C-alpha cells in the first residue's frame, strides 16, 4: 500500500476545499466546520485545519477565534487588487520567456489552448480553468524567475472565483482567439506584442467585477 504523508493529506484537503469554493459549492459567507469537512473528505481534523489555515492565507477563508470560520465574501476591491498583480506578473513572465521558448514550448501552448477550447465547448468551467492555467504556465516556467512564480501562486487564489465565473460564460470563447494570437507572437519572437496580448487577455477578467 502506498504511504500518503501528512503533507499530502493537507494538500489534498486544501485542493478539494479550494475547488468547492471556486465552483460555488461553498458560497461566499458560508460557515465552515472542520469536523464536517473532515467527515466529507474522509480525513482527520488535523489536515483539514491546516488546509483551512492555508486557504485563510490565500484569502478564500476568514476566521475569527471562538466566533466563526467562513468562506470569504467575494468583494471587488481585494479581488481587483490581486488581479492587477497577477496580470502584471503574467505579462512580465511572457516578455522574459519569449526569447527562451522552444518549439516544444510553443507546442505545449497550442495543446493547452486546444484543451481549453474543448472544455469551453463542453461547458466544463473547471477543465477550462485547468487548461488556461497550463497555457499561461508555459511562460511562467520558461521565464525561470522564482519571484514571478511565487507572486502568481500567492495571489491567484483570490481571482479564482471570477475566473470560474468567466469560463462559465459564452464570453470566454474570445479567450481562445486571444491565446492563439499570443502563440503567434511567441513564434515571431515579438516580446512586446506578446506582453501586450497577455495583458489584454487577463484584463478581460475585470468584466466579472
NORRA-V248578 format. One record per backbone hydrogen bond with DSSP energy under -1.0 kcal/mol. NH is the residue of the N-H (numbers start at 1). CO is the residue of the C=O. E is the energy in kcal/mol with one decimal. If there is no record, write none. Layout:
nh=(NH	NH)
co=(CO	CO)
e=(E	E)
This chain:
nh=(9	10	11	12	13	14	15	16	17	18	19	20	21	22	23	25	26	29	30	32	37	38	39	40	41	42	43	49	50	51	52	53	54	55	56	57	58	60	61	62	64	67	68	70	71	72	75	79	80	81	82	83	84	85	86	87	88	89	90	91	92	93	94	95	96	97	98	100	106	107	108	109	110	111	112	113	114	115	116	117	118	119	120	121	122	123	124	128	129	130	131	132	133	134	135	136	137	138	140	141	142	143	149	150	151	152	153	154	155	156	159	163	164	165	166	167	169	172	173	174	175	176	178	179	180	181	182	183	184	185	186	187	188	189	190	191	194	195	196	197	198	199	200	201	202	203	205	206	207	208	209)
co=(5	6	7	8	9	10	11	12	13	14	15	16	17	18	19	20	20	71	27	69	33	34	35	36	37	38	38	45	46	47	48	49	50	51	52	53	54	55	55	70	68	64	64	62	30	60	73	75	76	77	78	79	80	81	82	83	84	85	86	87	88	89	90	91	92	93	94	97	102	103	104	105	106	107	108	109	110	111	112	113	114	115	116	117	118	120	119	124	125	126	127	128	129	130	131	132	133	134	136	137	138	139	145	146	147	148	149	150	151	152	156	159	160	161	162	163	166	169	170	171	172	173	174	175	176	177	178	179	180	181	182	183	184	186	185	189	190	191	192	193	194	195	196	197	198	199	202	203	204	205	206)
e=(-1.8	-2.5	-2.4	-2.6	-2.5	-2.6	-2.6	-2.3	-2.5	-2.7	-2.2	-1.9	-2.0	-2.7	-2.7	-1.4	-2.0	-1.9	-2.6	-3.4	-2.3	-2.6	-1.9	-2.3	-2.5	-1.0	-2.6	-2.8	-2.3	-2.2	-2.4	-1.8	-1.9	-2.4	-1.8	-2.0	-1.6	-2.2	-1.3	-2.8	-2.9	-2.3	-1.9	-2.5	-2.4	-2.4	-1.5	-1.3	-3.0	-2.4	-2.2	-2.6	-2.1	-1.4	-2.7	-3.1	-2.0	-2.4	-2.3	-2.0	-2.4	-2.5	-2.2	-1.6	-1.9	-2.1	-2.3	-1.9	-2.0	-2.3	-2.1	-2.0	-2.3	-2.5	-2.2	-2.3	-2.3	-2.3	-2.2	-2.5	-2.2	-2.2	-2.3	-2.7	-1.4	-1.6	-2.9	-2.2	-2.4	-2.0	-2.4	-2.6	-2.2	-1.9	-2.3	-2.2	-2.1	-1.0	-1.5	-2.7	-2.4	-2.5	-2.1	-2.6	-2.2	-2.4	-2.4	-2.0	-2.0	-2.3	-1.8	-1.9	-2.6	-1.9	-2.3	-2.6	-1.6	-1.8	-1.6	-1.2	-1.9	-1.1	-2.0	-2.8	-1.9	-2.1	-2.0	-2.5	-2.2	-2.0	-2.2	-2.4	-1.8	-1.3	-2.6	-1.1	-2.5	-2.5	-2.3	-2.7	-2.4	-2.2	-2.2	-2.3	-2.3	-1.8	-1.5	-1.6	-1.4	-1.6	-1.4)
